Amino acid sequence: MQTSPSAPILTTARLTLTGYAAADLEDCAAMWSDPRVYAMIGGQPRSREDVWIRLLRAIGQWTLFGYGTWVARDTAGRLIGELGLMETRRAITPSIDAAPEIGWTLAGDAHGQGYASEALAAILAWTDARIPSTTCIIDPANAASIRLADRLGYRLRTTGLYRDAPILILDRAAGSAGAGVSAAR
């Protein structure tokens, strides 16, 4: 299976994070069709075609920027999620284009098991050595992601607007840890 040529492989106690491969399409498409996954991320399922475009975009980001997103799988090879850095150039007010956006999406069956914390710790260790700061956006109703961002050291910059809906915009300087969101609120 061929993966993104410049995405490093990251490993944790329970996970292997790799660049995307064409063979990831079906697992990722299944993940994005699960209401537990998309409920707080746009509220609509992603079509197989949209997931394919996401996969290609992820590979392209590694080529253009030297960073991107990873596919996380457990030791049995089961898809856990997609996590990492993105250059989305979203039409957000205010703009978040000054720093890479970090994002995480976990398969519905992987929620609540600490996989996101584990994977993001590895990703941020890799990122902190290369990138001075990152940003993220979170639906204000997504309490689990807000708690995770807090543990990772993200600080609330402001409430913004994306696709006519309010979002939280959070920033993190390399090497930051813990007490982020709640301390800034």
Secondary structure, 3 states (H helix, E strand, C coil): CCCCCCCCCEECCCEEEECCCHHHHHHHHHHHCCHHHHCCCCCCCCCHHHHHHHHHHHHHHHHHHCCCEEEEEECCCCEEEEEEEECCCCCEECCCCCCCEEEEEECHHHCCCCHHHHHHHHHHHHHHCCCCEEEEEECCCCHHHHHHHHHHCCEEEEEEEECCEEEEEEEEECCCCCCCHHHHC
